[in-house]
Amino acid sequence: MERENSDQLFSQEIEKQFQFDESVASVFDDMIDRSVPFYRENIELIIKVLEKFVSSGDTILDLGSSTASLLLKIESELRELNLQLIGIDNSKPMIEQAKKKLDAFGSKISIYDGDILTYQLPASQVIILNYTLQFIRPMDRENLLKRIYNSLQDGGVLILTEKTVSRNSKLNKKLIDIYYDYKRTKGYSDYEISQKREALENVLVPYREDENIRLLNSVGFHDVESIFKWANFVTLIALKN
């Protein structure tokens, strides 16, 4: 039996590059749950990290907040801290889906429609950038990370999760093959995998893990560590000292 709002977008021939439009927003929760290895476990780890770095009333900012699933999970798990939770996304369909969910849960999360490259970022204790930087044009990434660094309070934390590539081309291909095997176990066909890969060409531009770390170092994050890794996915934590 197919799940409600299941991701079948790429079961037919694609007609355009990947966009966070209404068709994607309507199935996004299922898409990310089935497309990102250990997505839920990584979210649980991120929340455990947050517990160690936030205090009552702190602000957590999620850039590229999509349908607000992560912020809702944080609100539920850390409710006693009365955190100020803010999401920013430039996709109106994603914003609409997020607001429907916030209304359904009676949430106090604030969601804003804005371009994270230009939006005035509020001072925050934690900024989360999950599977978002990879969709930013490479020429704009350093400037965005500078803005993030400047928006973080002293002692603040950036959590960055990205799809990555390997320095060695043969290893990179094998890791991609492993990832596609994973997607097959989640019900995606070879045709769907191929169609999505084509749609994401030149839209999702991944860096190597060390390139991401160097970029973080260059804007002032001198303490950067990986806290989660699976094949070609990695979560980094960067501290503003």
Order of alpha helices (4+ residues) and beta strands (2+ residues): alpha-alpha-alpha-beta-alpha-beta-alpha-beta-beta-alpha-beta-alpha-alpha-beta-alpha-beta-beta
